[in-house]
Each structure stands twice: as structure tokens, then as C-alpha cells.
Amino acid sequence: MKAREKILYELNKRFICERNEAVPIIYLIKKTNFEKKMVYQGIHELLNMELIERVFISVCPICYESNLHINESEFSIIRCNYCKEMYNNNDYIEKYRIKEEN
């Protein structure tokens, strides 16, 4: 099984069981048992095929809830989805998930 097929399999499991919860790359490295380079190549191929999407997670310093963002450029000033306070945070976690069809 190729790296991209195994990655897609793991993301599909998360899509079905966890309602498309985004996962960090370290999760995919541990679950697939492939070398890091192969996992990165698989993710790159899936991103180019537009089967998965990259999302960014930041944590509000006021209420400590996680906020999901699709674009990296949104990280200048962020409005918390929960407490609605504004915060500036350049620290974020990059995660991947199955791209939802519109």
C-alpha cells in the first residue's frame, strides 16, 4: 500500500468516526508506520489532488478554546469562535483532514 493510500485510509477513519476531525502530521506518521519523507510526499500528493485540506488550529489565550482556520493568512488578528474576544497569535498547529464537498 502506498503512503498516500494509507494516509487517506487513516483520514477516512477519522472522517467517519470523529466527524472529520483534523489530525496533525505526527498522528499520520505514527499510524501509517512509514518513514517521515514518505508521509510528507503522500500528504503533498493528496493536497495537490485536492482530496485533503490543511487547516490551522490556534488556542485563545482568554478562554483556552481551540479555533479552526482554513487560511494561514488569518493569523494576524483572530476573533475567538467561543468568547468572541480578539487576540493576536502566530502560534498554531497545522493539521489535515478530508476535504468536504460543497
HELIX and SHEET records of a PDB file:
HELIX    1   1 ALA A    3  CYS A   17  1                                  15    
HELIX    2   2 ILE A   25  THR A   32  1                                   8    
HELIX    3   3 LYS A   36  ASN A   48  1                                  13    
HELIX    4   4 GLU A   72  PHE A   75  5                                   4    
SHEET    1   A 4 VAL A  23  PRO A  24  0                                        
SHEET    2   A 4 ILE A  93  ILE A  98 -1                                        
SHEET    3   A 4 ILE A  52  VAL A  59 -1                                        
SHEET    4   A 4 SER A  66  HIS A  69 -1                                        
SHEET    1   B 2 ILE A  78  ARG A  79  0                                        
SHEET    2   B 2 MET A  86  TYR A  87 -1                                        
END                                                                             
